[in-house]
Amino acid sequence: MPMIIDSHTHLDNLLHSRSSAASRLKQLLATMKQCRVDRALVLADVPLKPREQMLSNEQLLALIQPHKQLALVGKVPLKMAGNAAYLKSVRALIASKKMVGMKLYPGYEPFYPHDRRYNKVYDLCEQYSIPVMLHTGDVMESGVLEYATPLHVDRLAASRPELKIIMCHMGNPWQLDAAAVTFKNQNVYADTAGLFYQKLNKHAKFFLHRKIEEFVHWNEKGEKLVFGSDWPVTSVKDTISLINSLHFSKKEKHLIFCGNARKLFRLR
């Protein structure tokens, strides 16, 4: 079994439980141990509902910093994309290597990936060579699918060939659109996070088997796919099992489970 890096986890209260952030952290660490996950990236979230509170970049960092197997992927909400003070704090986290990537949420927030309001954020990511993770595909709550379809990423990728981009969720259910964008643009990747809700049933497994294999075959190899689970929304164990059940070579599985993430996020 290759090293496993889960490039897509959360510590915000996405399941609306009564547990504290500290308790959710313990659950994540226990899940990693149970599933033999070596490293995990924790993504900062934006609110899905009015007045909903999410942990800030600094709050998340304070939670995970004692645990060397965890790393922070920070956020810049749309309303902060032009806020000089906020961007200064983000720059400081990136420069000190306390933030290894950026997560943006088109679909959950009303903007396309190529929105000029995010130019300063993309400049930062390019300057420090960290990847930007973009929500693509299905949305919940009051999200709008139009902003999150994978083909919108192509315009951004083509205009910024030095910007490393990861399309979260493989654009699910538009995996072939995502495959076309990753094949065309050397700087674009996709992750396997959140392809099903919580437990994987046989119907979703049948659908996803075909879609993931099509994605990898379209790209000819596994170098464009990054493993992520979307814990706690999706089962880590089931996501690992799904990838392991596919007809990929050992080299392709190594790239998917850890090789691509280590390169993109410059993890030791």
C-alpha positions in Angstrom: 0.0 0.0 0.0 1.5 3.4 -1.0 1.7 6.4 1.3 -1.6 8.1 1.5 -2.1 11.9 1.6 -5.7 13.0 2.0 -5.6 16.4 0.2 -9.2 17.4 1.1 -10.6 17.3 4.7 -12.6 19.8 6.8 -12.8 20.7 10.5 -15.8 23.1 10.2 -19.1 21.8 11.4 -20.4 20.8 7.9 -22.7 18.1 9.3 -24.3 20.4 11.8 -23.3 18.2 14.8 -23.0 19.4 18.3 -19.3 18.5 18.5 -16.6 21.1 19.1 -13.8 21.8 16.7 -11.4 20.1 19.1 -13.6 17.0 19.1 -13.8 17.0 15.3 -10.0 17.2 15.2 -9.7 14.1 17.4 -12.1 12.3 15.1 -10.1 13.2 12.0 -6.8 12.0 13.6 -8.5 8.8 14.7 -9.9 8.3 11.2 -6.5 8.9 9.7 -4.9 6.3 12.0 -7.7 3.7 11.3 -7.4 4.2 7.5 -3.6 4.4 7.5 -3.6 8.0 6.1 -0.1 9.5 6.6 -0.8 13.2 5.9 -4.0 15.3 5.5 -4.7 18.8 4.3 -7.4 20.7 6.2 -9.4 23.1 4.1 -10.9 26.4 5.4 -14.6 26.8 4.6 -16.9 29.7 3.6 -20.4 30.0 5.1 -23.1 28.2 3.2 -25.9 30.0 4.9 -26.4 33.6 6.1 -24.9 34.3 9.5 -23.2 30.8 9.5 -19.8 31.0 11.3 -16.8 29.2 9.9 -13.3 28.9 11.4 -10.8 31.5 10.2 -7.4 30.6 8.7 -5.8 31.5 11.9 -8.2 29.5 14.1 -7.7 26.4 11.9 -3.9 26.8 12.0 -4.0 27.0 15.8 -6.0 23.7 15.9 -3.8 21.7 13.6 -0.3 23.2 14.2 0.6 20.7 17.0 0.0 17.9 14.6 2.8 17.6 12.0 0.8 15.2 9.8 -1.7 18.0 9.1 -1.4 21.1 7.0 -3.5 24.1 6.2 -5.2 25.0 2.9 -6.5 28.5 3.6 -9.4 30.6 2.1 -10.1 34.0 0.7 -13.9 34.6 0.7 -15.2 36.7 -2.2 -15.9 39.7 0.1 -12.2 39.6 1.2 -10.6 39.2 -2.3 -9.9 42.9 -2.4 -9.3 43.6 1.3 -5.6 44.6 1.6 -5.4 43.8 5.3 -6.9 40.3 4.8 -4.6 39.6 1.9 -1.6 40.8 4.0 -2.5 38.2 6.7 -2.8 35.5 4.0 0.5 36.4 2.5 2.2 36.1 5.9 0.8 32.6 6.4 2.0 31.5 2.9 5.4 33.1 3.2 6.0 31.4 6.6 4.9 28.1 4.9 2.0 27.7 7.4 -0.5 27.7 4.5 0.3 25.2 1.7 -2.6 25.9 -0.6 -5.7 28.0 -1.2 -9.3 27.0 -1.5 -11.9 29.1 -3.3 -15.6 28.3 -3.6 -17.2 29.2 -7.0 -20.8 27.9 -6.9 -21.1 28.4 -3.2 -20.1 32.1 -3.8 -21.3 33.9 -6.9 -18.2 34.1 -9.1 -16.6 32.3 -11.9 -13.0 31.0 -11.5 -11.7 33.6 -14.0 -13.3 36.5 -12.0 -10.9 39.5 -12.0 -11.7 40.2 -8.4 -9.4 37.2 -7.5 -6.4 38.4 -9.5 -4.5 39.5 -6.4 -5.1 36.1 -4.8 -4.0 34.3 -8.0 -0.9 36.5 -8.1 -0.1 35.4 -4.5 -0.5 31.7 -5.4 1.8 32.1 -8.4 4.4 34.1 -6.5 4.7 31.4 -3.8 4.0 28.5 -6.1 1.1 27.1 -4.1 -1.9 25.5 -5.7 -5.4 27.0 -5.7 -8.2 24.5 -5.1 -11.5 25.4 -6.8 -14.8 23.9 -6.0 -16.3 22.4 -9.2 -19.4 20.3 -9.8 -22.4 19.6 -7.6 -23.4 22.1 -4.9 -25.6 21.9 -1.8 -27.7 24.4 0.1 -28.2 27.6 -2.0 -25.2 27.1 -4.3 -25.5 27.8 -8.0 -24.2 25.1 -10.4 -23.5 27.6 -13.2 -20.4 29.0 -11.5 -19.1 25.5 -10.6 -19.1 23.7 -14.0 -15.5 22.5 -14.9 -15.3 24.2 -18.3 -15.1 27.6 -16.6 -11.7 26.6 -15.2 -10.2 26.5 -18.7 -10.3 30.2 -19.2 -8.4 30.8 -15.9 -5.9 28.1 -16.6 -5.2 29.3 -20.2 -4.6 32.9 -19.0 -2.3 31.8 -16.1 -0.2 28.9 -17.2 2.0 29.2 -14.1 -0.9 28.9 -11.7 -1.3 25.4 -10.2 -5.0 24.6 -10.2 -6.9 21.6 -8.6 -10.5 21.1 -9.6 -12.1 19.7 -6.5 -14.6 16.8 -6.9 -13.5 16.1 -10.5 -16.4 18.4 -11.5 -18.8 15.6 -10.5 -20.9 14.6 -12.4 -19.0 16.3 -15.3 -15.9 14.2 -15.0 -15.2 14.1 -18.7 -15.4 17.9 -18.9 -12.9 18.0 -16.1 -10.7 15.5 -18.0 -10.7 17.7 -21.1 -9.6 20.7 -19.0 -6.8 18.8 -17.3 -5.6 17.3 -20.6 -5.5 20.6 -22.4 -3.8 22.5 -19.5 -0.6 21.2 -18.0 -1.2 23.3 -14.8 -4.7 21.8 -14.0 -5.4 18.7 -11.8 -8.5 17.3 -10.1 -9.2 15.6 -6.8 -11.4 12.6 -5.8 -13.1 14.3 -2.9 -16.8 14.2 -2.2 -17.8 12.0 -5.1 -20.6 10.5 -2.9 -22.3 11.5 0.3 -21.0 9.7 3.4 -21.2 6.0 2.6 -20.6 4.6 -0.9 -23.5 2.5 -2.2 -23.4 0.1 -5.1 -25.2 2.5 -7.5 -22.7 5.3 -6.9 -19.8 2.8 -7.1 -21.0 1.6 -10.5 -21.3 5.2 -11.8 -18.0 6.4 -10.3 -15.9 3.4 -11.5 -16.6 4.3 -15.1 -16.2 8.0 -14.6 -12.9 7.9 -12.7 -11.4 5.4 -15.2 -12.5 7.5 -18.1 -10.9 10.5 -16.5 -7.5 8.8 -16.0 -7.6 7.1 -19.4 -8.4 10.5 -21.1 -5.2 11.8 -19.5 -3.3 8.6 -20.4 -1.9 8.3 -16.9 -2.6 9.0 -13.2 -0.6 12.2 -13.0 -3.6 14.5 -13.1 -5.6 13.0 -10.2 -5.1 13.8 -6.5 -6.5 11.7 -3.7 -9.0 13.5 -1.4 -11.9 12.3 0.7 -13.9 15.4 1.7 -14.1 14.0 5.3 -16.4 14.2 7.3 -18.9 14.6 4.4 -17.5 11.5 2.7 -16.0 8.3 4.2 -12.2 8.1 4.0 -12.3 4.3 4.1 -14.8 4.1 1.2 -12.9 6.6 -0.9 -9.6 4.6 -0.5 -11.5 1.4 -1.3 -13.0 3.0 -4.4 -9.6 4.0 -5.8 -8.0 0.7 -4.9 -10.8 -1.2 -6.7 -10.1 0.5 -10.0 -7.9 -1.0 -12.7 -4.9 1.2 -12.3 -1.2 0.3 -12.3 0.9 0.6 -9.1 2.6 3.7 -10.5 -0.8 5.3 -11.2 -2.1 4.5 -7.7 1.2 5.9 -6.2 0.7 9.2 -8.1 -3.0 9.4 -7.1 -2.5 8.5 -3.4 0.6 10.6 -2.7 2.9 11.5 -5.6 0.9 14.2 -7.1 0.0 15.9 -3.8 3.6 15.8 -2.6 4.6 17.6 -5.8 1.8 20.2 -5.9 1.8 21.1 -2.2 5.6 20.6 -1.9 5.1 18.3 1.1 8.2 16.6 2.5 
